[in-house]
């Protein structure tokens, strides 16, 4: 009787594992095949702590494939940062309700370009995979990230030095606005 109980328990456990394993595999439509791209997916999405980007570069030369991948990823990262900071700047400037709003917005945008150009050199590589294709070319997959905190501190440093903006600039308010925008990305 004891052996029968153990055997029943084992059979139920195995059946549960098999059913759970089958549910995890989604069936693709006929004629379609899932492609898994290295250095991409949810682990490489921008979140509330990091701006992230990934890309692929292909070339007959190994070094050139890596340069292409990194250049494309950096461009994607820069565009994402500029879009986010533009939104932050618009919200920040509007919430500050300044008399010289247009001039302040122009100065923020100018600083934005300058800071992104400076900061983008401090990116960190999260993932890098090099493969050789059947055609004999090299393909590099890459994912990079930049700390949102590092970006905010660069803004604080630059904005504090600008005499025109320094009068109207409130670091805590800017950081709060920035963090709200980054929280949207984390969702």
C-alpha positions in Angstrom: 0.0 0.0 0.0 2.8 2.4 0.9 4.6 1.6 -2.4 1.3 2.2 -4.3 0.9 5.7 -2.6 4.5 6.6 -3.5 4.1 5.4 -7.1 0.8 7.4 -7.4 2.5 10.5 -6.0 5.4 10.2 -8.5 3.0 9.6 -11.4 1.0 12.7 -10.5 4.2 14.8 -10.2 5.6 13.6 -13.5 2.2 14.3 -15.2 2.1 17.8 -13.7 5.6 18.5 -15.0 4.8 17.3 -18.5 1.6 19.4 -18.6 3.5 22.5 -17.3 6.3 21.9 -19.9 3.8 21.7 -22.8 2.0 24.9 -21.8 5.3 26.9 -21.8 5.8 26.2 -25.5 3.6 28.4 -27.7 2.8 26.8 -31.0 3.8 29.0 -34.0 1.6 29.2 -37.1 2.5 26.8 -39.8 5.4 27.9 -42.0 6.8 30.3 -39.4 9.9 29.9 -37.3 10.9 31.8 -34.2 14.2 33.6 -34.5 16.2 34.3 -31.4 18.4 37.4 -31.7 21.4 37.5 -29.3 21.7 40.5 -27.1 18.1 41.5 -27.4 14.8 40.9 -25.5 13.4 42.1 -22.2 16.8 42.0 -20.3 18.1 44.6 -22.8 15.2 47.1 -22.7 15.5 50.6 -21.3 14.1 50.8 -17.7 14.0 53.4 -14.9 17.7 53.0 -14.1 19.3 52.6 -17.5 18.9 53.7 -21.1 19.6 50.7 -23.3 20.0 49.9 -27.0 21.0 47.0 -29.1 22.0 46.5 -32.7 23.5 44.2 -35.3 26.4 44.9 -37.7 27.5 42.7 -40.6 30.6 42.9 -42.7 33.2 40.8 -44.4 35.6 42.2 -41.9 35.3 41.2 -38.2 36.3 44.7 -36.8 34.0 46.5 -39.2 31.0 44.4 -38.2 31.6 45.4 -34.5 32.0 49.1 -35.4 28.7 49.0 -37.4 26.9 47.3 -34.5 28.3 49.8 -31.9 27.6 52.8 -34.1 24.0 51.8 -34.7 23.5 51.0 -31.0 25.0 54.4 -29.9 22.8 56.2 -32.4 19.7 54.4 -31.1 20.7 55.2 -27.5 21.3 58.9 -28.3 18.0 59.2 -30.0 16.2 57.6 -27.0 18.0 59.9 -24.6 17.3 63.0 -26.6 13.6 62.2 -26.9 13.4 61.5 -23.1 15.3 64.6 -22.2 13.2 66.8 -24.6 10.1 65.6 -22.8 11.7 66.2 -19.4 12.8 69.7 -20.5 9.4 70.6 -21.8 7.7 69.4 -18.6 10.3 71.0 -16.4 10.3 74.4 -18.2 6.5 74.5 -18.3 6.2 73.6 -14.6 8.7 76.4 -13.8 6.5 79.0 -15.6 9.4 81.3 -16.5 9.0 84.7 -18.3 11.8 83.9 -20.7 10.5 80.4 -21.5 11.4 80.3 -25.1 15.0 81.3 -24.5 15.4 78.8 -21.7 14.0 76.0 -23.8 16.5 76.8 -26.6 19.3 76.8 -24.1 18.2 73.5 -22.6 18.0 71.9 -26.1 21.5 73.2 -26.9 22.8 71.7 -23.6 20.9 68.5 -24.3 22.8 67.9 -27.6 26.1 68.8 -26.0 25.6 66.5 -22.9 24.3 63.6 -25.0 27.4 63.8 -27.2 29.7 63.9 -24.1 27.8 61.3 -22.1 27.4 58.7 -24.9 31.1 58.0 -24.7 30.5 56.6 -21.2 28.3 53.7 -22.3 28.8 50.2 -21.0 28.6 47.1 -23.2 26.0 44.6 -21.7 26.3 41.9 -24.4 28.4 41.2 -27.4 28.2 38.1 -29.7 30.2 37.6 -32.8 29.2 34.9 -35.4 30.4 33.9 -38.8 27.6 33.4 -41.3 27.3 30.7 -44.0 28.2 33.3 -46.5 31.5 33.9 -44.8 30.6 37.4 -43.3 30.9 38.4 -39.7 27.9 39.5 -37.7 28.2 41.2 -34.4 25.3 41.5 -32.0 25.7 44.1 -29.3 23.7 45.7 -26.4 24.8 48.8 -24.5 23.5 50.8 -21.6 24.0 54.2 -20.0 23.1 55.0 -16.4 20.2 57.4 -16.0 21.8 58.7 -12.7 25.0 59.4 -14.5 23.1 61.4 -17.2 21.2 63.4 -14.6 24.5 64.3 -12.8 26.0 65.5 -16.1 23.0 67.7 -16.6 23.3 69.1 -13.1 26.9 69.8 -13.7 26.4 71.6 -17.0 23.2 73.5 -16.0 24.8 74.7 -12.8 27.6 76.3 -14.9 25.3 78.1 -17.3 24.7 81.6 -15.8 21.5 82.2 -17.7 19.9 78.9 -16.7 21.4 78.8 -13.2 18.9 81.5 -12.1 15.9 79.4 -13.1 17.3 75.9 -12.6 16.2 73.8 -9.7 18.1 70.5 -9.6 15.6 68.7 -7.4 12.7 69.7 -9.6 14.6 68.7 -12.7 15.6 65.3 -11.2 12.0 64.7 -10.1 10.7 65.4 -13.6 13.4 63.2 -15.1 12.6 60.3 -12.7 8.9 60.5 -13.6 9.8 60.1 -17.2 12.2 57.2 -16.6 9.5 55.5 -14.5 7.2 55.5 -17.6 10.0 53.6 -19.5 10.2 51.0 -16.8 6.6 49.9 -17.4 
